[in-house]
Amino acid sequence: MESKSKDKQMILRVQNLKKYFPIRRGFFQKIAGWVKAVDDVSFEIEQGKTLGLVGESGCGKTTVARLILKLLEPDNGKIIFRGIDIGELTEKEMKPLRKKIQIVFQDPFGSLNPRMTTGLSIEEGLRILGIKRGKKRKERLEKLLKMVGMSPESADRYPHEFSGGQRQRICIARALSVDPSLVVCDEPISALDVSIQAQIINLLKDLQDRLGLSYLFISHDLNVVSYLCSTISVMYKGQIMESAPAEELFENPRHPYTLSLISAIPDPAPGLRRKIEILEPDLSDSLITSKGCRFQGRCPMEEPRCLEEEISFEKVGEKHFVRCWKAAKK
């Protein structure tokens, strides 16, 4: 009975997800190796909660998002949304579920059609829901705009007439137009001014409280994810290095990569500066992964074993996991 109730609480369950891209070289474009963009990634998102997926550029965060949205097909693993393995669905079978999984992109200007007014962009979702043109659709459009802090009059304006923060609000309204239950936020504030970022984060938090939304929030800013996310997974070169509840991760980080990221967060009190854990530069080919730990060459705790063996994801707390045999023994 407990496992069944737990399954109902989990809106998304990703298990051992893998996606490799071939590296082709030479005149005949023969496969010379593989980019392990996503390699054995697993996580869960509870109903009404937020999972933060953090890591440096090129670590595979956006590839994970595209796999969940089925914009890319995985090579292996399962993506289970509300008890349905969407990896096994055809495009026709997937179509009804696309309304329930939406995305907010990093660049709001690039994700809006410059030839369509705000109203027409949002109304596409209302048309998919079957709301016919007329009073009902107009009322729903105005409600969505007000929900994200925009005036109803903005429906007749074009994307270039808005600021970056306003365009991102429009993108959020468009995502909400089809009544989703899971929203993938792919670095939604990184292209915005710092003064506007807090407004968008607070908007997302408010919408979650009001609508019961679940988020996969992709970012490289640990300050943001610590505020918004209930669980944080730290990703490096296609693998999750550490995963824990947000408070636990900041109070008791285990993996040396996590320690370095946290130590680099700017401290508002200059007199209380943390000791910054400076890592060795990554001089390896970031596209081609070698044997052993992905963090080899940069890790201060590295031993010969780390260079040869595959490193398992070990449990070190009730919901705390780390991909480091040495850190797991602490």
Secondary structure by P-SEA (a helix, b strand, c coil): caaaaaaaaccbbbcbbbbbbbbbbcccccccccccccccccccccccbbbbbbbcccccaaaaaaaaaccccccbbbbbccccccccccccccccccccbbbbcccccccccccccaaaaaaaaaaaacccccaaaaaaaaaaaaaacccccccccccccccaaaaaaaaaaaaacccccbbbbccccccccccaaaaaaaaaaaaaaacbbbbbcccccaaaaaacccbbbbbccccccccccaaaaaaccccaaaaaaaaacccccccccccccccccccccccccccccccccccccccccccccccccccccccccccccccccc
